[in-house]
Amino acid sequence: MNRQIALLDLAFLALDRPETPANVGALMLFDPPPGRSASNVASQVVRAYRAAQPGMPFDSIPDLAVLALPRWRPAKHVDLRQHVLRMTLAAPGDLAQLCGRVARLHEAPLDRSRPLFSVHVIDGLASGQLAIYLKSHHAYWDGRYALERIFGQLHTEPGPIQPPFFAAPPQDPPLAGDQTGASGMAANLRMMVKQATAARELFGKLAARARAEHASAQLAANRPFAGPHTRFNDRLTAGRSFACFSLPLEAMRRVARACDATLNDVALAVVDAGVERFLASLGERPREALVAMCPVSLRAPGDQEATTKAATLFVPLARPRSAALQRLRQVATHTRAAKREFGELSHEAALDYALLVFGLWLASHSLGLGAITRPAINLVVSNVGGVTGTRYLGACRLVAAYPVSMLADPTGLNVTVLSVDGRMDFGIVANAGALADGFKLARECEAAFLQLERAARRTQSTAARTLDRKRPR
């Protein structure tokens, strides 16, 4: 079945160049069951995956013929031996070596003559664990849908080695109808009318906001082009670095409660502090607050349409040199204000806002103004959601799931997080020209969280003593 390619998915295909491959994925680590080696399990997983039948969109390739509407065309034949690959790490097989291998795999563009995905089953880790790195084109799905497709097919109890396949057809059909022929053209026309209406709405909101800012001298919360230039805004190269780390969710919740913040605010504050600490170690501490782009899902509950449905917030982070709790409170204030502004827009207008921002950024660079204009954003921080409970691939327990996202101008840093089984797992993808060793940033983020946790504990202890003194004796 041919399907029209949605506008945002078409944009991801257009971004797909050697320096900016639109690859997204995940690195998952599993503990094999007692008595089984990772090598033995890897062989079984590869056989099971290669025997599966891929479903939409993993059975399709982009058809961008000049005289026709862009569409997804079913591939005539899908040879899963080209998509499901086995590899073994050489000694020492540590996490840094695994992440280096993932970085090399992730930076390679996908072959458009075949469906745009690959699965790499990796053993040889010193930990004895099995690693699976999934890679797909962003035009196939967004983070929220990927979360459902990948982890929704893992089991909640251990069982026989019959691993499900994330590229297999979903059990529930997509909510969206057939987009072929005349019906697809009608749907596209309806979408164009919606976007035109949304554009009028958006420009009206922006004009009103500009008048309010002028009257109050306060900056809007959703504010791109407000951050400083950092090394992560230098021109992207084809090289990538990847690193990962995890934080305990319960400790993050305690910190969030101490500052009336959310888990997402804590993640933002940790990344903000980690980036500032890293830049400061190079003598490049920013003089102004960084601006993070934070994708927001536009999916309705149960929506399984294979496409990208997300808009973005542009969140100013904390002032440089802010104390740990002060940083978190600033981030929480800014994200609340950004969400309020976002909530005032229709979904179509919210999407138009992101497209307008990056259109202006690309226009400034095409005119040679990049050296004198501020970058639209400094980094991307994305929370794709969470998976409740423990998950298993056959009898192999999932112990970590690190997102591996894409980079595109104007930023060479993307930190995406995923919550699984009591942890928040952070995946750091960076332009190798700006950050050759991603674990340097990972360590700074971990140190920033420990500092934040200690500050929250002191605040809570002080509050408890104050309350105790006020109690009648």
C-alpha positions in Angstrom: 0.0 0.0 0.0 1.4 3.4 -1.0 1.2 6.2 1.6 1.8 9.8 1.1 4.9 11.1 3.0 3.8 13.7 5.6 5.4 17.1 5.5 7.5 16.8 8.7 8.7 13.3 7.6 9.7 14.8 4.2 11.7 17.5 6.1 13.7 14.7 7.8 14.4 13.1 4.5 15.6 16.4 3.1 17.9 16.9 6.1 19.4 13.5 5.5 22.9 14.3 4.3 26.4 12.8 5.1 26.9 15.4 7.7 23.4 15.2 9.1 22.0 11.7 8.7 18.5 11.6 10.1 19.1 8.4 12.1 17.5 7.7 15.4 17.6 4.6 17.6 18.3 2.9 20.9 21.1 1.0 22.5 19.7 -1.7 24.8 21.6 -3.9 27.3 20.3 -7.3 28.5 21.4 -9.7 31.1 21.3 -13.3 29.7 19.6 -15.9 31.9 21.7 -18.0 34.2 23.7 -20.6 32.4 23.4 -18.9 29.0 26.2 -16.8 27.3 25.6 -13.6 25.4 27.1 -15.2 22.3 24.6 -18.1 22.4 21.6 -15.8 23.0 22.8 -13.4 20.2 22.8 -16.3 17.7 19.2 -17.1 18.6 18.1 -13.5 18.4 19.6 -13.0 15.0 17.9 -16.1 13.7 14.5 -15.1 15.1 14.8 -11.5 13.8 15.8 -12.7 10.3 12.9 -15.1 10.1 10.3 -12.3 11.0 8.2 -10.5 8.5 8.6 -6.6 8.7 5.5 -4.5 8.6 4.7 -0.9 7.9 6.7 1.3 7.8 9.7 -1.1 7.9 8.7 -2.7 4.6 8.7 0.6 2.6 11.2 2.9 0.9 10.8 6.6 0.0 9.6 7.4 -3.6 10.5 11.0 -4.3 9.7 11.0 -8.1 9.7 14.5 -9.6 6.3 14.2 -11.2 4.4 12.6 -8.3 3.6 13.3 -4.7 6.3 12.0 -2.3 5.1 8.6 -1.0 6.2 5.5 0.8 6.4 2.6 -1.6 6.5 -1.1 -0.4 9.8 -2.7 -1.2 9.6 -5.6 -3.6 11.7 -7.8 -1.4 13.2 -7.3 2.1 16.3 -9.4 2.8 16.6 -9.2 6.5 20.1 -10.6 6.3 21.0 -7.0 5.1 19.2 -5.5 8.1 19.9 -7.8 11.0 23.6 -8.0 11.7 25.7 -9.8 14.2 29.0 -8.5 15.6 31.4 -9.3 18.5 33.5 -6.7 20.3 37.2 -7.3 20.7 38.7 -7.1 24.2 38.3 -5.3 26.5 34.7 -4.9 25.5 33.8 -2.1 28.0 31.0 0.4 27.8 33.2 3.1 26.2 34.2 0.7 23.4 30.6 -0.3 22.8 29.5 3.4 22.6 32.3 4.1 20.2 31.1 1.3 17.9 27.5 2.6 18.2 28.8 6.1 17.2 30.4 4.7 14.1 27.3 2.7 13.1 25.0 5.7 13.9 26.9 8.2 11.7 26.5 6.1 8.5 23.5 7.1 6.4 20.9 4.5 5.6 20.6 3.0 2.1 17.4 4.4 0.5 17.2 1.5 -1.9 16.2 -0.7 1.0 13.9 -0.1 4.0 15.5 2.5 6.3 16.4 0.5 9.4 19.0 -1.9 10.8 19.5 -4.1 13.9 22.9 -4.8 15.3 23.2 -7.7 17.8 26.4 -7.3 19.7 28.2 -9.7 22.2 31.8 -9.7 23.5 31.1 -7.3 26.3 33.2 -7.7 29.4 30.1 -7.5 31.5 28.7 -10.6 29.8 25.7 -8.7 28.7 24.0 -8.7 25.3 23.7 -5.4 23.4 21.2 -4.6 20.7 21.5 -1.3 18.8 18.4 -0.4 16.7 18.7 2.2 14.0 16.0 3.7 11.9 15.3 6.8 9.8 13.4 9.6 11.8 10.9 9.8 8.9 9.6 6.4 10.0 8.6 7.4 13.5 9.0 9.8 16.4 10.3 9.1 19.9 6.9 8.3 21.5 5.9 5.9 18.7 9.3 4.2 18.8 8.9 3.7 22.5 5.6 1.9 22.0 6.9 -0.2 19.1 10.2 -1.2 20.7 9.3 -1.8 24.3 5.7 -2.7 23.8 6.8 -5.9 22.2 9.1 -6.9 25.1 7.6 -9.2 27.6 6.9 -8.4 31.3 7.9 -11.9 32.4 10.8 -14.1 31.3 10.0 -16.8 28.8 11.5 -18.8 26.0 14.0 -17.3 23.6 11.4 -16.2 21.1 12.2 -12.5 20.8 9.6 -10.2 19.3 10.6 -8.0 16.4 10.1 -4.2 16.7 9.7 -4.0 12.9 7.0 -6.6 12.8 3.4 -5.3 12.1 1.8 -3.8 15.2 -1.0 -5.8 16.8 -3.4 -2.8 16.6 -3.9 -1.0 13.3 -2.9 2.6 12.9 -5.6 5.2 13.6 -4.9 7.1 10.4 -6.7 5.9 7.3 -5.4 4.9 3.9 -3.6 7.8 2.2 -3.5 6.6 -1.4 -4.8 8.0 -4.6 -7.6 10.6 -4.3 -8.2 10.1 -0.6 -4.5 10.9 0.1 -4.7 14.0 -2.0 -7.9 15.1 -0.2 -6.2 14.5 3.1 -3.2 16.6 2.0 -5.5 19.4 0.9 -7.2 19.4 4.2 -3.9 19.5 6.0 -2.8 22.5 3.8 -6.0 24.4 4.8 -5.3 23.6 8.4 -1.7 24.8 8.2 -2.8 28.0 6.5 -5.3 28.7 9.2 -2.6 27.8 11.8 -0.2 30.2 10.2 -2.6 33.1 10.7 -3.2 32.0 14.3 0.6 31.8 14.9 1.5 35.2 13.5 -1.4 36.7 15.5 0.0 35.2 18.7 3.6 36.3 17.9 2.4 39.9 17.2 0.5 39.9 20.5 3.5 38.5 22.4 5.8 41.1 20.9 3.5 43.9 22.1 3.4 42.3 25.6 7.2 42.0 25.7 7.6 45.6 24.7 5.1 46.7 27.4 6.5 44.6 30.2 10.2 44.3 29.2 9.9 40.6 30.0 11.1 37.9 27.6 8.7 35.2 26.4 9.3 31.7 27.6 9.4 30.0 24.1 12.4 32.1 22.9 14.7 30.8 20.2 17.7 32.9 19.0 18.3 34.0 22.6 21.3 31.8 23.6 25.1 32.4 23.1 27.2 30.7 20.4 29.1 27.6 21.8 31.3 25.0 20.2 28.1 22.9 19.8 26.9 25.5 17.3 29.9 25.1 15.0 29.3 23.6 11.6 28.5 19.9 11.8 30.9 17.3 10.6 30.1 13.7 9.6 31.7 12.2 12.8 29.7 11.4 15.9 30.4 10.6 19.5 28.0 8.7 21.8 28.0 8.2 25.5 25.5 7.3 28.1 24.7 7.3 31.8 21.8 6.6 34.2 20.3 8.2 37.2 18.0 6.7 39.8 14.4 7.9 39.4 13.5 7.9 43.1 16.5 10.2 43.9 15.5 12.4 41.0 11.9 12.5 42.4 13.2 13.6 45.8 15.1 16.4 44.2 12.1 17.5 42.1 9.9 17.6 45.2 12.4 19.9 47.0 12.0 22.5 44.3 8.4 22.0 43.2 9.8 20.7 39.9 9.2 17.8 37.6 11.4 14.9 36.6 11.9 16.5 33.2 13.0 19.7 34.9 15.6 17.8 36.9 16.9 16.2 33.7 17.1 19.6 32.0 18.9 21.1 35.0 21.4 18.2 35.1 22.2 18.5 31.4 22.4 22.3 31.6 24.9 22.1 34.5 26.9 19.3 32.9 27.3 21.3 29.6 28.3 24.4 31.5 30.8 22.5 33.6 32.2 20.9 30.4 32.5 24.2 28.6 34.1 25.8 31.7 36.8 23.1 31.8 37.8 24.3 28.3 37.7 28.0 29.3 34.5 28.5 27.3 31.9 29.0 30.0 28.9 30.7 28.4 28.0 34.2 29.5 24.2 33.8 29.0 21.7 31.1 29.6 21.6 28.3 27.0 18.5 27.6 25.0 17.3 24.0 24.7 14.9 22.7 22.1 12.5 20.2 23.8 10.3 18.1 21.5 6.7 17.7 22.6 4.6 14.8 21.4 1.3 15.6 19.7 0.1 12.0 19.7 -3.3 11.2 21.0 -3.5 8.1 23.3 -3.4 4.9 21.2 -2.3 6.7 18.0 0.0 4.3 16.2 0.4 6.0 12.9 3.9 5.5 11.5 5.0 9.1 11.2 6.4 12.0 13.2 3.9 13.9 15.4 5.8 16.4 17.5 6.3 20.1 18.0 8.9 21.9 20.1 9.4 24.1 23.1 12.3 26.5 23.1 13.3 26.7 26.7 15.9 29.2 28.2 17.8 27.3 30.8 19.6 28.8 33.9 21.9 31.7 34.2 25.6 30.6 34.2 27.2 30.0 37.6 23.8 29.5 39.2 23.8 27.4 42.4 22.4 23.9 42.0 18.9 24.4 43.5 18.7 27.9 42.0 19.4 26.4 38.6 16.7 23.8 39.0 14.1 26.5 40.1 15.0 28.7 37.1 14.6 25.8 34.7 11.3 24.8 36.3 10.0 28.3 36.0 11.0 28.6 32.4 9.5 25.2 31.4 6.2 26.0 33.1 6.0 29.3 31.2 6.9 27.6 27.9 4.2 25.0 28.4 1.6 27.6 29.1 2.5 29.4 25.8 2.5 26.1 24.0 -0.9 25.3 25.4 -2.3 28.4 23.8 -1.5 27.2 20.3 -3.3 24.6 18.2 -1.2 21.6 17.3 -0.8 22.9 13.7 0.3 26.3 14.9 2.8 24.7 17.3 4.3 22.8 14.4 4.4 25.9 12.3 6.3 27.7 15.0 9.1 25.2 14.9 9.2 25.2 11.1 9.3 29.0 11.1 12.2 29.1 13.6 14.4 26.7 11.6 13.4 28.2 8.3 14.7 31.6 9.6 17.9 29.9 10.8 18.5 28.3 7.4 17.7 31.5 5.6 20.2 33.5 7.7 22.9 31.0 6.9 22.1 30.9 3.2 22.5 34.7 3.2 25.9 34.4 4.9 24.6 35.9 8.2 25.5 32.9 10.4 28.5 34.7 11.9 26.5 37.7 13.2 23.2 36.0 14.2 22.6 34.0 17.3 22.0 30.2 16.9 18.3 29.3 17.0 19.1 26.8 19.9 22.2 25.6 21.7 21.2 21.9 22.3 18.3 19.5 22.1 17.0 17.8 25.3 14.3 15.3 24.7 12.3 13.0 27.0 10.7 10.3 25.0 8.8 8.9 28.0 9.0 5.8 30.2 8.4 2.1 30.4 6.8 0.7 33.5 8.1 -2.4 35.1 10.8 -4.9 34.1 11.0 -6.0 30.5 12.5 -9.1 29.0 13.7 -10.2 25.6 12.9 -13.9 25.9 14.5 -14.7 29.3 17.0 -11.8 29.0 16.3 -8.9 31.4 16.5 -5.4 30.0 18.9 -3.5 32.3 19.5 -0.3 30.3 18.0 1.5 27.2 19.9 4.5 26.0 18.3 6.6 23.2 20.5 7.4 20.2 19.1 10.5 18.5 20.0 12.6 15.5 21.9 15.9 15.0 21.0 18.8 12.6 22.1 22.4 12.3 22.2 24.6 14.3 23.3 22.3 17.2 25.8 19.5 17.5 24.5 18.2 20.9 21.4 16.0 21.6 20.6 14.5 24.9 17.6 12.2 24.9 16.3 10.4 28.0 14.1 7.3 28.6 12.8 6.0 31.9 12.9 2.2 32.4 12.6 0.1 35.6 13.5 2.7 38.2 16.2 4.5 36.1 16.4 7.4 33.8 18.8 6.5 31.0 20.6 9.3 29.2 21.9 9.0 25.6 24.4 11.7 24.5 24.9 12.2 20.7 27.4 14.9 19.8 29.3 16.3 16.9 32.7 14.6 17.2 34.4 17.9 16.1 33.0 19.6 19.2 33.1 16.7 21.7 35.3 13.8 20.8 34.7 11.9 24.0 31.0 12.0 25.1 31.8 10.4 28.5 33.5 13.7 29.5 30.1 15.3 29.4 28.4 12.3 30.9 30.7 12.5 34.0 30.0 16.2 34.3 26.3 15.6 34.3 26.6 12.8 36.9 28.7 15.2 39.1 26.1 17.9 38.6 23.3 15.6 39.8 25.2 14.6 42.9 25.7 18.3 43.7 22.0 18.9 43.2 21.1 15.9 45.3 23.3 17.1 48.2 21.8 20.6 48.0 18.3 19.3 48.1 19.1 17.0 51.0 20.5 20.0 53.0 17.5 22.1 52.2 15.1 19.4 53.3 17.1 18.8 56.5 17.1 22.5 57.3 13.3 22.6 56.7 12.8 19.6 58.9 14.8 21.2 61.8 12.9 24.5 61.4 9.6 22.7 61.6 10.7 20.7 64.6 11.7 24.0 66.5 8.2 25.4 65.8 6.4 22.4 67.3 5.0 23.1 70.8 7.0 21.4 73.5 
